[in-house]
Amino acid sequence: MNSINTVQDSGPAGAGQLPSWAEFASASGTREYCQGWIGLQSAMIPGVIQGVLVIEGEGGRFAPVAAWPRGGADPARLTGALERVIGDGRGLVLELETAGRYAMAYPVRVDDRLFAVVAMELAADSEVGLSRAMEQLQWGSSWLELLQRRREADEDKARLLRLGTAVDMLALTLDRPTCGEAAMTFVTELAAASGCERVSLGLVHGRSVALEAVSHSAEVNLKMNLTRAIERVMDEALLQRREIVHPSDDATLISREHEALSRQQGMASVVTLPLYGQGRYYGALTAERGADRPFTERDVEFFRAVAALAGPILEARRQAGLSLAEHLRASLRQAAGRLFGPLHYGRKLALGGIVCLALFLFFAEGQYRLRADLALEGAVRRAVTVPFDGFIQQAQRRAGDMVGEGDLLCRLDDRDLRLDRMVTASRYRQLERQYQEAVSVHDRAQSSIVRAQLEQVQAELDLADAKLARTSLTAPFSGLIVSGDLSQRLGSAVRQGDVLFELTPLDSYRVILKVDERRIADVREGQRGELVLFSLPGQEYRFTVIRVTPIAKAEEGRNFFRVEAALDSVDATLRPGMEGVAKVDVDRRRLAGIWVRDMREWLTLFFWKWLP
C-alpha cells in the first residue's frame, strides 16, 4: 500500500482562506494550480472540513501537492481512504469515528491511468449531501485532467522541438565530406541550439579519449591545458559509464574532473554524455554554460536525443577514414580488450575452454582407428547349374529360403530323356538277340562286332539314367539361397551351365572391407577391429584382418582396396549381404594428428600440385 506524506505548505493565504477564480486561472505552477483547485472545490462542497490532493510522481509513488485549509490541515484522518482508492482505483465514502464526519476520496484517471486522488473530510447529515459532494468532485476532476493534458502537450512540444533540431543537425553533419568537418559543424550547431558557451566532442582512440572538435574553434590544440582538462572530463564519464551533470546533488557521482573544469572556467555548469553504440563506448559529448544557467533534465534529454542521432554517423565517418592498418589494429585492440578487459565473461570462458581443449588435443593420445565400409559375405558360395539343355518343370525354392542338404531346389522336364532311354533300351535288346545268334553259330567276328555295339548302347543307357537322375537339382549342403528365382520361368528353356541358384552356409562368414587408397598403407594382416552392421546398430562384432588384396577398384569416383577379415564369433542374426561400418585398430597417436590428418594431407597435395 502506498504511503502518503503530510503536506507542509506555508503559503500566503491563512487557514481557511479560499482563492478566487482569478488566482486559480493565473496559477503559474503545478502546486499553485492544485492548491487553487482544492480551495475552490472545498468552497463549492458544503460542510468541508479539510481536503488533500495527491499526484503520482517518480517511481509510481503518490505524493501530496495541495491541502486545504493551508497550514491547518491534518490529513492523517484521510490516509486510509487515500490508500484504499490508490489500491482499488474506485471512489469511496468512509464514516469516521467522529459522529457526522465522513472521509470521501475520488480517483482522477487520464487515459485509463490513475493520475491523482483527492480526499476530503466533511460533515453531512444525510446521504443526499454526500451524493452531491461526490458529484461535485467528479465534475471538478476535469480541471485536474486538463492540467495533465497541458503537461503532456508541453512534453510533446518539447520532444518535437528536440527531434526537429536533432534532424536538422544530422542533415548538416551528413552534408560535410570528412569526419573533422562534420564534427566541427555538429558541435557548433549544437552549441548555438542549446545556448552553450562551448560544446566539445571526443572520440575514443585506444584506451583514452582524444578531443575531436570544439565549437567555434577551428584548431583543437590551440589551448593545450583546456584540451587536456576536457579530455579528462570525458574519461571520467566514460569510466563511470553514465552521464555526469555538474553541479549535481547526486552523491554517487564522482565528478572531480568536472569540478576542476568548472573552477577553471569560472564556476561554469558542465554536462558530459558518453556515446555508446555497437556494444562499446566510442566517445563523449561535453557541454558548458555559465554558472547562472545550470543544465536541467530537459537540456540533458535534448543532448541525449541529438547524440543518439549524430553520434553513430560521426563514428562511422571516422571509421571509414581509417587506413587498412588502422582498421586491423583497431579490430585487434577491440578483440583484445574484450578478451582481457573487464566484462565479456562469456568470451573469456570460451577462449579459456578453447585453449584447454587445444592443449589437451595436442598432448593427449588416443587409439587411431581406420574407418571403412563393409559387406558381409558367406565363406563359401556354391552355384547350382543346369547339367544339360532342357526345360524347367518345377521350382520348389527361391532366393531367401533356408534349405537343408539334399532338399529339392527345382526339377527339369524329363519326358524327352525317358523317350530317348526307351529307344536306346530297345536297340540294346535287339543287339542282345543278334549277339546270341552269332554265338550260337560260332561266328566270332560277328559276335565281336555286336558285343562292341552292345557296350556302346549300354553306355548310352547309363548316360540316359544319369541325366534322368540329375533332372532333380538338390542343395549340396545346408544354407541360404542367396540368388535364384525360377517361379516366373516355369516351362522356359535353359542351357547347360546356366546358374540357377547360389547357396551359402550360415555358420561361417568373411568380412569385405572397402579401404580408401589413401589409408591402405595403414592396414596390415593380423590387425584387429570392430564392426557395426546397419541392421544391428546396437551390437558390435570383433574381427581380424586376414588378407589385403593389392588391386584397387573404382567406385563412386574413388579408388578402394578390398580387404578381407574374419569374424571372431558368428550368431544366428547374421545374414550374407549385410552392410555396415568397420573400424580397424591401427596404433596410438596424438588426437590432434588424427583429426587434422585429412586437412594436412590435402594441403600438402594442393601446394605440391600448384607450386613450381
MITORMAR-780532 format. One record per residue (C-alpha): residue in one letter; z, y, x. Coordinates in steps of 0.25 Angstrom, whole numbers, padded with zeros to 4 digits, always signed. Layout:
AZYX/...
% end
This chain:
M+0000+0000+0000/N-0004+0014+0005/S+0008+0023+0009/I+0007+0038+0004/N+0013+0048+0013/T+0021+0060+0007/V+0013+0073+0007/Q+0018+0084+0015/D+0011+0097+0011/S+0017+0111+0012/G+0006+0119+0006/P+0008+0134+0002/A+0010+0130-0013/G+0024+0128-0017/A+0029+0116-0025/G+0023+0114-0038/Q+0013+0125-0036/L-0001+0121-0041/P-0014+0126-0034/S-0025+0134-0043/W-0039+0129-0045/A-0044+0139-0035/E-0035+0134-0024/F-0039+0120-0027/A-0054+0124-0027/S-0053+0131-0014/A-0046+0120-0006/S-0051+0118+0008/G-0046+0105+0012/T-0043+0091+0006/R-0028+0093+0006/E-0029+0107-0001/Y-0039+0101-0011/C-0030+0089-0014/Q-0017+0098-0015/G-0024+0107-0025/W-0029+0095-0033/I-0016+0089-0035/G-0010+0102-0038/L-0020+0104-0049/Q-0018+0090-0055/S-0003+0092-0055/A-0005+0105-0063/M-0014+0098-0073/I-0006+0086-0076/P+0007+0089-0084/G+0020+0084-0078/V+0016+0082-0063/I+0028+0082-0054/Q+0021+0079-0041/G+0008+0073-0036/V+0002+0067-0023/L-0013+0065-0019/V-0016+0054-0008/I-0030+0053-0002/E-0036+0041+0006/G-0036+0044+0021/E-0040+0037+0034/G-0038+0022+0034/G-0037+0021+0019/R-0023+0027+0018/F-0019+0037+0007/A-0012+0050+0011/P-0007+0061+0003/V-0015+0074+0003/A-0008+0082-0008/A+0004+0083-0017/W+0010+0091-0028/P+0019+0099-0028/R+0017+0104-0014/G+0029+0101-0005/G+0037+0095-0017/A+0030+0082-0020/D+0037+0069-0018/P+0026+0059-0018/A+0036+0047-0015/R+0037+0044-0030/L+0021+0043-0031/T+0019+0034-0019/G+0020+0021-0027/A+0009+0026-0037/L+0000+0031-0026/E+0001+0017-0018/R-0002+0009-0031/V-0014+0017-0034/I-0019+0017-0020/G-0018+0002-0020/D-0023-0001-0034/G-0033+0011-0036/R-0029+0014-0050/G-0021+0025-0056/L-0007+0022-0062/V+0005+0029-0068/L+0019+0025-0064/E+0032+0028-0071/L+0042+0034-0061/E+0057+0032-0060/T+0060+0046-0066/A+0059+0046-0081/G+0046+0052-0086/R+0039+0053-0072/Y+0027+0045-0069/A+0018+0043-0056/M+0003+0044-0059/A-0007+0040-0048/Y-0022+0040-0049/P-0033+0036-0038/V-0045+0044-0035/R-0057+0036-0031/V-0070+0040-0025/D-0082+0030-0025/D-0072+0019-0028/R-0063+0022-0017/L-0049+0027-0018/F-0049+0041-0012/A-0035+0047-0017/V-0023+0045-0026/V-0016+0055-0034/A-0002+0053-0039/M+0007+0061-0048/E+0021+0061-0053/L+0022+0067-0067/A+0031+0068-0079/A+0025+0063-0092/D+0031+0060-0105/S+0020+0052-0111/E+0008+0043-0108/V-0001+0053-0113/G+0003+0063-0102/L+0002+0052-0091/S-0012+0049-0096/R-0017+0063-0096/A-0011+0065-0082/M-0019+0053-0077/E-0032+0058-0083/Q-0029+0071-0076/L-0028+0064-0063/Q-0041+0057-0066/W-0048+0069-0069/G-0043+0077-0057/S-0046+0066-0047/S-0061+0070-0048/W-0057+0082-0039/L-0052+0072-0028/E-0065+0065-0029/L-0072+0078-0027/L-0064+0080-0015/Q-0068+0067-0009/R-0083+0069-0013/R-0083+0082-0005/R-0077+0076+0007/E-0087+0065+0007/A-0098+0075+0005/D-0093+0083+0017/E-0093+0070+0025/D-0107+0066+0021/K-0112+0080+0024/A-0105+0080+0038/R-0111+0066+0040/L-0125+0070+0037/L-0124+0082+0046/R-0119+0073+0057/L-0130+0063+0055/G-0141+0074+0054/T-0136+0081+0067/A-0136+0067+0074/V-0150+0064+0069/D-0155+0078+0074/M-0149+0076+0087/L-0155+0062+0088/A-0168+0067+0086/L-0167+0078+0097/T-0161+0067+0106/L-0173+0058+0103/D-0183+0069+0106/R-0179+0070+0121/P-0187+0062+0131/T-0175+0058+0140/C-0161+0054+0139/G-0156+0066+0146/E-0163+0076+0137/A-0159+0068+0125/A-0144+0068+0129/M-0145+0083+0132/T-0151+0086+0119/F-0141+0077+0112/V-0128+0083+0117/T-0134+0098+0116/E-0137+0096+0101/L-0124+0089+0099/A-0116+0100+0105/A-0123+0110+0096/A-0122+0102+0083/S-0107+0099+0085/G-0103+0113+0091/C-0098+0107+0104/E-0098+0115+0117/R-0102+0102+0125/V-0107+0088+0122/S-0109+0078+0133/L-0116+0065+0133/G-0113+0054+0143/L-0119+0040+0145/V-0113+0028+0152/H-0118+0025+0166/G-0112+0013+0172/R-0097+0014+0169/S-0095+0029+0166/V-0102+0040+0158/A-0112+0049+0164/L-0114+0063+0157/E-0128+0063+0152/A-0129+0076+0145/V-0121+0089+0141/S-0124+0098+0130/H-0130+0112+0135/S-0131+0107+0149/A-0144+0102+0156/E-0137+0097+0168/V-0125+0087+0166/N-0119+0088+0180/L-0118+0103+0181/K-0103+0103+0180/M-0098+0090+0186/N-0083+0091+0182/L-0087+0093+0168/T-0097+0082+0168/R-0086+0072+0174/A-0076+0077+0164/I-0085+0074+0152/E-0089+0060+0158/R-0074+0057+0160/V-0072+0061+0145/M-0083+0051+0141/D-0078+0040+0150/E-0064+0042+0143/A-0070+0040+0129/L-0079+0028+0133/L-0067+0021+0140/Q-0059+0022+0127/R-0071+0018+0118/R-0068+0029+0108/E-0071+0043+0104/I-0061+0054+0110/V-0059+0067+0104/H-0050+0078+0112/P-0041+0083+0107/S-0036+0072+0098/D-0023+0067+0092/D-0027+0052+0095/A-0016+0047+0105/T-0024+0034+0108/L-0036+0042+0115/I-0036+0044+0130/S-0043+0058+0131/R-0038+0063+0145/E-0052+0066+0150/H-0055+0073+0136/E-0043+0081+0138/A-0047+0085+0152/L-0061+0089+0148/S-0055+0097+0136/R-0046+0105+0146/Q-0057+0107+0156/Q-0066+0113+0144/G-0055+0122+0139/M-0048+0112+0129/A-0061+0108+0122/S-0062+0097+0112/V-0069+0085+0117/V-0074+0072+0110/T-0081+0060+0116/L-0088+0049+0109/P-0092+0036+0116/L-0106+0032+0114/Y-0107+0017+0110/G-0120+0008+0108/Q-0125-0006+0110/G-0112-0011+0114/R-0108-0001+0124/Y-0103+0013+0127/Y-0115+0021+0133/G-0110+0035+0133/A-0101+0046+0127/L-0102+0059+0120/T-0093+0071+0123/A-0092+0084+0115/E-0083+0096+0118/R-0079+0108+0109/G-0069+0120+0111/A-0055+0117+0108/D-0055+0125+0095/R-0065+0115+0089/P-0059+0101+0090/F-0068+0089+0086/T-0066+0084+0072/E-0069+0070+0067/R-0082+0075+0061/D-0086+0080+0074/V-0083+0066+0080/E-0091+0060+0069/F-0103+0069+0072/F-0103+0066+0087/R-0102+0051+0083/A-0114+0051+0074/V-0122+0059+0084/A-0119+0050+0095/A-0122+0037+0087/L-0136+0042+0085/A-0139+0049+0098/G-0131+0041+0108/P-0139+0028+0108/I-0152+0036+0109/L-0147+0043+0121/E-0142+0030+0127/A-0156+0023+0124/R-0163+0035+0131/R-0154+0033+0143/Q-0156+0018+0144/A-0171+0020+0142/G-0172+0029+0154/L-0165+0020+0164/S-0173+0012+0174/L-0174-0003+0175/A-0164-0004+0186/E-0154+0005+0178/H-0156-0003+0166/L-0154-0016+0173/R-0141-0010+0180/A-0136-0005+0166/S-0138-0018+0160/L-0131-0026+0171/R-0120-0016+0171/Q-0119-0017+0156/A-0118-0032+0157/A-0108-0032+0168/G-0100-0022+0160/R-0100-0032+0148/L-0096-0044+0157/F-0086-0037+0166/G-0081-0025+0158/P-0072-0025+0146/L-0075-0031+0133/H-0086-0041+0131/Y-0077-0053+0132/G-0087-0062+0126/R-0097-0059+0137/K-0087-0061+0147/L-0083-0074+0142/A-0097-0078+0140/L-0100-0075+0155/G-0088-0082+0160/G-0092-0094+0152/I-0106-0094+0158/V-0100-0092+0172/C-0091-0104+0170/L-0102-0113+0164/A-0111-0109+0175/L-0101-0113+0186/F-0098-0126+0178/L-0112-0130+0177/F-0115-0126+0192/F-0104-0135+0197/A-0102-0145+0187/E-0109-0159+0188/G-0114-0168+0177/Q-0122-0180+0175/Y-0137-0178+0175/R-0144-0186+0164/L-0159-0186+0163/R-0163-0185+0148/A-0175-0193+0143/D-0181-0198+0130/L-0181-0213+0128/A-0187-0224+0119/L-0181-0238+0117/E-0190-0250+0119/G-0187-0265+0118/A-0186-0272+0131/V-0197-0282+0126/R-0209-0278+0117/R-0217-0291+0113/A-0230-0289+0106/V-0235-0299+0095/T-0250-0300+0096/V-0261-0307+0088/P-0264-0321+0094/F-0279-0321+0089/D-0288-0314+0080/G-0284-0315+0065/F-0279-0308+0053/I-0265-0305+0049/Q-0259-0313+0037/Q-0245-0309+0036/A-0236-0299+0043/Q-0221-0302+0042/R-0215-0292+0051/R-0218-0277+0055/A-0212-0267+0065/G-0197-0265+0064/D-0194-0279+0059/M-0184-0287+0067/V-0189-0301+0070/G-0183-0314+0076/E-0190-0323+0086/G-0201-0331+0078/D-0201-0323+0066/L-0215-0321+0060/L-0222-0308+0062/C-0235-0310+0056/R-0245-0321+0052/L-0260-0321+0055/D-0271-0327+0046/D-0273-0342+0050/R-0283-0347+0040/D-0295-0346+0049/L-0287-0353+0060/R-0284-0364+0051/L-0298-0366+0047/D-0302-0366+0061/R-0292-0376+0064/M-0297-0385+0053/V-0311-0385+0058/T-0306-0388+0072/A-0298-0399+0067/S-0310-0405+0060/R-0318-0404+0073/Y-0307-0411+0080/R-0307-0423+0070/Q-0322-0424+0072/L-0321-0425+0087/E-0310-0434+0086/R-0319-0444+0078/Q-0330-0442+0088/Y-0321-0445+0099/Q-0316-0458+0093/E-0331-0463+0090/A-0334-0460+0105/V-0322-0468+0110/S-0326-0480+0100/V-0340-0481+0106/H-0335-0479+0120/D-0343-0466+0122/R-0335-0460+0133/A-0344-0448+0135/Q-0344-0444+0120/S-0329-0447+0119/S-0326-0437+0131/I-0334-0426+0124/V-0327-0428+0111/R-0314-0428+0118/A-0317-0415+0124/Q-0321-0409+0111/L-0308-0414+0105/E-0300-0407+0115/Q-0307-0394+0112/V-0305-0395+0097/Q-0291-0399+0100/A-0289-0386+0108/E-0295-0378+0096/L-0285-0385+0087/D-0274-0381+0096/L-0279-0367+0097/A-0280-0366+0082/D-0266-0371+0080/A-0261-0361+0090/K-0268-0350+0082/L-0262-0355+0069/A-0248-0355+0075/R-0250-0341+0081/T-0254-0335+0067/S-0239-0332+0065/L-0234-0322+0074/T-0219-0322+0077/A-0209-0314+0084/P-0207-0319+0099/F-0193-0314+0099/S-0182-0307+0090/G-0184-0292+0090/L-0190-0280+0083/I-0205-0278+0079/V-0208-0264+0085/S-0222-0263+0081/G-0232-0270+0071/D-0234-0270+0056/L-0245-0279+0050/S-0241-0277+0036/Q-0252-0268+0033/R-0262-0277+0041/L-0262-0290+0033/G-0276-0297+0034/S-0281-0288+0045/A-0287-0294+0058/V-0280-0294+0071/R-0286-0297+0085/Q-0280-0306+0095/G-0270-0298+0104/D-0267-0287+0093/V-0252-0283+0094/L-0246-0286+0080/F-0231-0284+0083/E-0222-0279+0094/L-0207-0284+0095/T-0196-0280+0104/P-0182-0287+0105/L-0169-0279+0101/D-0160-0284+0112/S-0166-0276+0124/Y-0172-0262+0125/R-0177-0253+0136/V-0176-0238+0136/I-0188-0230+0140/L-0185-0216+0145/K-0195-0205+0146/V-0191-0197+0158/D-0197-0184+0161/E-0205-0184+0174/R-0196-0172+0179/R-0184-0181+0179/I-0190-0195+0182/A-0185-0193+0197/D-0170-0193+0191/V-0172-0207+0185/R-0168-0220+0193/E-0167-0234+0189/G-0153-0239+0186/Q-0149-0225+0181/R-0140-0225+0168/G-0141-0217+0156/E-0139-0215+0141/L-0148-0214+0129/V-0146-0210+0115/L-0157-0214+0104/F-0161-0204+0093/S-0158-0215+0082/L-0144-0217+0088/P-0139-0204+0093/G-0124-0208+0093/Q-0126-0220+0103/E-0129-0220+0118/Y-0135-0231+0126/R-0134-0233+0141/F-0146-0237+0149/T-0151-0240+0163/V-0164-0235+0169/I-0172-0248+0173/R-0185-0242+0177/V-0193-0229+0180/T-0208-0230+0177/P-0215-0221+0187/I-0226-0217+0177/A-0226-0205+0169/K-0230-0204+0155/A-0235-0191+0148/E-0228-0188+0134/E-0227-0175+0127/G-0233-0167+0138/R-0223-0172+0148/N-0222-0184+0158/F-0212-0195+0157/F-0208-0207+0165/R-0204-0220+0158/V-0190-0225+0162/E-0185-0238+0157/A-0170-0241+0154/A-0161-0252+0149/L-0150-0251+0139/D-0136-0255+0143/S-0134-0261+0128/V-0142-0263+0116/D-0137-0263+0101/A-0144-0266+0088/T-0146-0251+0085/L-0157-0250+0095/R-0172-0251+0092/P-0185-0250+0100/G-0192-0237+0099/M-0179-0229+0098/E-0179-0215+0106/G-0169-0206+0111/V-0164-0199+0124/A-0159-0205+0137/K-0151-0198+0148/V-0151-0205+0162/D-0139-0202+0171/V-0145-0197+0184/D-0134-0191+0192/R-0123-0180+0192/R-0128-0166+0195/R-0123-0151+0192/L-0124-0147+0178/A-0132-0134+0181/G-0142-0142+0189/I-0144-0152+0177/W-0146-0141+0167/V-0155-0132+0175/R-0164-0142+0182/D-0175-0141+0172/M-0176-0126+0173/R-0175-0127+0189/E-0186-0137+0190/W-0195-0129+0180/L-0193-0116+0188/T-0195-0123+0201/L-0208-0129+0196/F-0212-0116+0190/F-0211-0108+0202/W-0217-0118+0211/K-0229-0118+0202/W-0231-0103+0202/L-0226-0099+0216/P-0237-0099+0227/
% end
